[in-house]
Amino acid sequence: PVIRHILLLQPAVSVGNVGQLAIDLVISTLDMTKVGYFYTDCLVPMVGNNPYATAEENSTELSINAEVYSLPSKKLVVLQIRSPFIKNKYRPFCETLLSWVKSSKCARLVLLSSSHAYQRDDEQLLGTPLRYLLTPDLEKAVGGRMQELNWKEMEKVAAYPGISDTDKVLHIPGGGITKLLFTESCSKGIQMAVLLKFCSEGDNIPDAFVLVNYLNEWLQLIKSEVSTSNNSADPSSQWKIPSSWRLLFGNGLPPALF
């Protein structure tokens, strides 16, 4: 098995909500069990029906803005975030999350994210729209595997474009907590990976399939023949679409309107 230690998988609330949609597919397909909540004042409060309802009986269960799901057989824990961050609350959220990761002895953290396609530099326009980042501690463990998969690491860009090209910085526009959580994990010695896709706002379901297939290439959560190398996202693949996606774009137009 690829996963030997408990792995925490979660989304960044980022452009197109791609990470959150990809996490939906993981929870729904693996039929993960809800084991708790992540209480925080850093997210906009939210309550709703069970997004993974499979029958009338479980459709009325309530869901809130941050919930934890588990699949012991794969040593996988998933934190799903369903609402945006409150202004200036990125840092306290990252601190709370990373202290929980350490205290609960999660071996690795994987963040699914996205970044604005229109803000790519020349180098980032080439090839695949998928990128990864590894903290130094995880690089030692799985860096070779990423090379085997022929994955592209997220490029650093010039801090002062047009003035100096020597100072390079990590720039993830539209990535929400991604950069902060990554840099904090680097300094705290946490094994963390970021998997992200360049995209634009719109119907981001195809992006979610591409991102979850990318994750699956590495972690083999499900047996899949879909490859991200040719960027083929087949929505009718083995991923199970949750019932809540029917309402992704709101209800249909009321007939009384016409």
SULJO-V39379 format. One record per backbone hydrogen bond with DSSP energy under -1.0 kcal/mol. NH is the residue of the N-H (numbers start at 0). CO is the residue of the C=O. Records with the same first field share a line. If there is no record, write none. Layout:
NH = CO, CO
//
This chain:
6 = 74
7 = 107
8 = 76
9 = 109
11 = 111
13 = 11
14 = 173
16 = 13
17 = 14
20 = 16
21 = 17
22 = 18
23 = 19
24 = 20
25 = 21
26 = 22
27 = 23
28 = 24
29 = 25
31 = 26
32 = 69
34 = 67
35 = 67
37 = 65
43 = 83
47 = 62
52 = 49
62 = 47
66 = 79
67 = 35
68 = 77
69 = 32
70 = 75
73 = 70
74 = 71
75 = 70
76 = 6
77 = 68
78 = 8
79 = 66
81 = 64
85 = 41
88 = 85
92 = 88
93 = 89
94 = 90
95 = 91
96 = 92
97 = 93
98 = 94
99 = 95
100 = 96
101 = 97
102 = 98
103 = 99
104 = 101
105 = 100
106 = 5
107 = 5
108 = 190
109 = 7
110 = 192
111 = 9
112 = 194
114 = 196
115 = 172
116 = 198
118 = 115
119 = 116
125 = 122
130 = 195
131 = 151
132 = 193
134 = 191
138 = 134
139 = 135
141 = 137
142 = 138
145 = 141
146 = 142
147 = 143
148 = 144
150 = 145
153 = 131
156 = 168
158 = 166
162 = 159
163 = 159
168 = 156
174 = 171
177 = 174
180 = 176
181 = 177
182 = 178
183 = 179
184 = 180
185 = 181
186 = 182
187 = 183
189 = 184
191 = 189
192 = 108
193 = 132
194 = 110
195 = 130
196 = 112
197 = 128
198 = 114
203 = 201
207 = 203
208 = 204
209 = 205
210 = 206
211 = 207
212 = 208
213 = 209
214 = 210
215 = 211
216 = 212
218 = 214
219 = 215
230 = 227
231 = 226
236 = 233
243 = 50
244 = 241
245 = 242
246 = 243
247 = 244
249 = 246
256 = 253
257 = 254
//
